[in-house]
Structures are given as C-alpha cells and as structure tokens.
Amino acid sequence: MFGNPADGTFLAWMADDGVWAILIALGALVTWYVVRLYIRRKFQAAVRNVEGSSDAIQEDGVAVRSVNRLISTILPGLVIGTIAVIWILFVIGRDIAPVLDFFSNLGTDAALWVVTGGVRILLLIVFAWVGMRLARRLIPQLMLKVIRDGRDAADRAEASRKRAETLGAVFVAAINVIIVLVVAFAILTEFNVPIGPVLGGVGIAGIALGFGAQYLVRDVITGTLILLENQYRQGDVVEIAGIAGLVESINLRRTVLRDLDGKVHTIPHGEITTTSNFTKYWSRVVLDIGVAYKENMENVFRVLNEIGQELGNHPELGLKVIDPPKVLRLQAFDASQITVRMLGVCKPLTQWELAGWMRLRIKQRFDEVGIEIPFPHQTLYWGVDQPALPWQQSPPADGNAPTAQKPQEITADDFTEPGTLTPEQREAMLAEMALAALAANEQMTRESGSETRLPGQTDD
C-alpha cells in the first residue's frame, strides 16, 4: 500500500507502526463510545427503579447528571485511553517496562488501600446517599401529617401541601448539609488530613455568624414554628404585632399583611409574640343591639330571632351561615338603652358581610313593628325642697306688707326653642332667675345667722 518506502522515512514508519497506532486509537474510541452507551442506559434504568419515574434524571438535577457523566463517560475514557496509550507505545517500539512497573506498584498499593480505607469511604458515601434519599422522601410526608388537621377544609388542602413542601425543603436541605459535612470530615480523616484546624475555623465562623445574624435566626426559628403549628396561613385575617389585616404572603422570615386601608405591613416573625386569627376554621357574628327601656323584651327577642332565621334561609347569604344568629342574652343596662347580644357561627371571612346585612334588616324591622332604637339623651331635674319664690311665700302676719306681683308665667313650651324667645319672654326669664337667687340668699342667711352676699353685691 505504501510502495516499499525507504527505511527511516515517515511512510516506512507508517507502514511498520503508524497503521497499528491509528487502528488502536480508533478501536479505543469505538470501545469507549459503546461502553459509554451501555453504562448510561444501565445507570438510567437503575435511577428509574429507585425513583419510579421515567423523568428521574431530569428531576434529580445537577447531582445525578454529574454522577451519570462521571460513571458513564469520564471513568471509561480514562481506563480505555490509558490502555490504548500503553498499547500504542508498545507498538511503536517504546520501552513500557517503567510504565508497567508503575501500574503494578500502583495496583498493589491501590488494592491494599481499597480493602482498608477505600471500603470505609465507599460505605460512607453509600450511607450518605441513602440518608439523603430517605430524608427527601420521608420528611415532606411527615411535615404534611404534622401540619394537616382533621378540621382542614377541602379547599385548604392545597395550601397545607405547599406549606408542608416549604418546611420539608428547609429540613431536607439542613439534613443534607449535616450529612455532607460529616462525610467530608470522615473522608479527610481517611486521607490523614488534620481536621482540627478546619473545625476550629468553622466554629469561629459559626460564632461570628451567630452574633451577626441573631435576629435573622430568631425570625427563621419563629417562622418555622408558625408554619409547623399552622397558626395562620395565606388568606387569613389576623392581628399580629398590634397590626390587623389580610395575610398576603408568609415565609420563614416574615409575614406580609394588608390592612383595610390598603397599606401593606411587613412583619418579621421575631417581632410576633401573640397571634390572633379571626378566620381559622369558622368565624362568629356578634351583634349588640340597643333598644329603649319601655320596650317589651319578649317581643324584641322574637323579632331578632326571626331576623336571624331569615338570614339562615337567605338563598345566597344562607350558604355562608353555619349556625344562624340568635339572641344569646340581655347583655347590659346602659345609660339610655337595654343592650341585647346576638351570636351566630359562619364560614371564615364572611362575618363582617353578614353582620352588615343583619344591622340593615334590624333597622327595617324595628321601624315596621315600632321598636325604638334609642340615642343618648338627658333629663334635667331641679330637685326637691327648693326655696319658695317671693310670690309663693305667705304674707306677713300683720297683713300690711304688699303682696308681690306674680310675673307672667313662662311654661316649658316657651323654652323648646331658645333661639326663638321674644324680648319679653327673655326679660321675664332673667327676672325669675334673679328673684330665685335672691330668695336662695335670704334662706341661707336665715339658716346660718350671718349675712351672705351674692357675687357682685355691695354694701350699698
């Protein structure tokens, strides 16, 4: 094929050794490709058996894909490439005895290491992998069982599942970090690497991080407990840290509330000491209704209970009622009214709408049946044993003193509208007040036996 080239030329080398070197290289590439396909298929089949999913490789992400690449591509390439290089060196007439001796000694040392430290490292890696897989499978299910409650409504199941996934991911990540650190330190120990300085550095870094992030750690711990205990969730109306509003979002560090004015409040979980949930599982309609003291309370109770039953039978609002509102008791005797309390049970987030409808119907029905809804008012009472006015006093015994002329009588009707008094009525009112003051002064003088002057009175 090469035409008997002269010795020492490239063609002569190709004819003697080059062709074989090229064939060995091509054979090595084909062998590596076939072995790669075979190992990859076996690895994917093993992962599918473990995961039970045909998309396990894609779902597992970078970690499993990296292991697949290492086992199916890199390791076969190194082994086949090494063998091919040694074979090519032998074909072209190079001395491969040092290489064979090196691999022989390496194989002996490697075999000795494999049966001692290698087995321990392999077991550590296997245990770490199994632990991470178990944590990934079991912890989310455990979180779901802990978080979910038998009183959860069907429409809350999805929220419970998402909350369980969030907490499960946090705990799984924490366990994975712990497992990786333990296995890494154990492997370093097998390679006789001193881990004391490393542990010391990690401890110092942990202390510094703890001081710098103590509030963040407190927020995360409190948030984990809030989610784990299901104190409230997205969509609930709560009062936390003195702020009431609708929970728009919640994570491990903070809760976002939107109040009735539309303002958004971001509250770190470390600031929460007391949580008040207005909409957990069910809510209550509480109404305090005031009626006048003159009303028949049995009639009032009957009308209020009829309104509650009317709400329960409403074609639209009745679907939101669990137990129709009814009279609980006579709550209090207040300054200008008798207070009656009504109580009912409804679905969460509906109590305010139902209470507004009840107030409207109560006003309408009270107007229909003539029940008074009072408002604050005052009655002025002049008291008893007041001194008699001069024209009301009896004349002296001698009958010589003239009897005082009784002024024009002013009735209560004259004072219904003070702004409309005539000048004559106003003058009469002032005169009556002056005479009453004079009579009171005389009465006090007689009782005390001393002269008492009214304000502004002089000796003249």
Long-range contacts (C-beta under 8 A, 24 or more apart in sequence): 17-91, 17-92, 17-93, 20-91, 21-88, 21-91, 21-92, 24-84, 24-87, 24-88, 24-91, 25-84, 25-88, 27-84, 28-80, 28-81, 28-83, 28-84, 31-80, 32-76, 32-77, 32-80, 32-81, 35-76, 35-80, 36-72, 36-73, 36-76, 36-77, 39-71, 39-72, 39-76, 40-68, 40-72, 40-73, 43-67, 43-68, 43-71, 43-72, 44-68, 50-133, 117-190, 117-191, 120-190, 121-186, 121-187, 121-190, 124-183, 124-186, 124-187, 125-183, 127-183, 128-179, 128-180, 128-182, 128-183, 131-175, 131-179, 132-175, 132-176, 132-179, 135-171, 135-172, 135-175, 135-176, 135-179, 136-172, 139-168, 139-171, 139-172, 139-175, 140-164, 140-165, 140-168, 140-169, 140-172, 142-168, 143-167, 143-168, 143-171, 143-228, 144-168, 146-228, 147-227, 147-228, 147-230, 149-230, 151-281, 153-281, 156-233, 159-233, 159-234, 159-235, 160-230, 163-227, 163-230, 163-233, 166-227, 166-251, 166-252, 167-224, 167-227, 167-228, 170-224, 170-252, 215-268, 215-270, 216-253, 218-269, 218-270, 219-252, 219-253, 219-254, 219-268, 219-269, 219-270, 220-252, 220-253, 220-269, 222-269, 222-270, 222-272, 223-250, 223-251, 223-252, 223-253, 223-254, 223-269, 224-252, 226-250, 226-255, 226-269, 226-272, 226-275, 227-252, 231-275, 231-277, 232-275, 232-277, 232-280, 235-279, 235-349, 236-277, 236-278, 236-279, 236-280, 236-348, 237-277, 237-278, 237-279, 237-349, 238-275, 238-276, 238-277, 238-278, 238-279, 239-275, 239-276, 239-278, 240-267, 240-272, 240-274, 240-275, 240-276, 241-267, 241-271, 241-272, 241-273, 243-267, 244-276, 244-278, 278-348, 278-351, 279-348, 279-349, 280-348, 281-348, 282-322, 282-345, 282-346, 282-347, 282-348, 283-345, 283-346, 283-347, 283-348, 283-349, 283-350, 283-351, 284-343, 284-344, 284-345, 284-346, 284-351, 285-325, 285-342, 285-343, 285-344, 285-345, 285-346, 285-351, 285-354, 285-355, 285-358, 286-341, 286-342, 286-343, 286-355, 287-325, 287-341, 287-342, 287-355, 287-358, 287-359, 287-362, 288-331, 288-339, 288-340, 288-341, 288-342, 289-339, 289-340, 289-341, 289-342, 289-362, 290-334, 290-336, 290-337, 290-338, 290-339, 290-340, 290-373, 290-374, 291-337, 291-338, 291-340, 291-366, 291-371, 291-372, 291-373, 291-374, 292-337, 292-338, 292-371, 292-372, 292-373, 292-374, 293-337, 293-338, 293-374, 294-372, 295-338, 295-371, 295-372, 297-330, 297-338, 297-340, 299-369, 299-371, 300-340, 300-371, 301-327, 301-340, 303-365, 303-366, 303-369, 303-371, 304-340, 304-342, 304-362, 306-365, 307-358, 307-361, 307-362, 307-365, 308-342, 308-344, 308-358, 310-361, 311-344, 311-354, 311-357, 311-358, 311-361, 314-357, 317-353, 317-354, 317-357, 320-346, 320-347, 320-350, 320-353, 320-354, 321-345, 321-346, 321-347, 321-354, 322-346, 322-347, 325-354, 325-358, 335-376, 336-374, 336-375, 336-376, 336-377, 337-374, 387-436, 387-439, 387-440, 387-442, 387-443, 388-439, 389-432, 389-435, 389-436, 389-439, 390-435, 390-438, 390-439, 407-431, 407-432
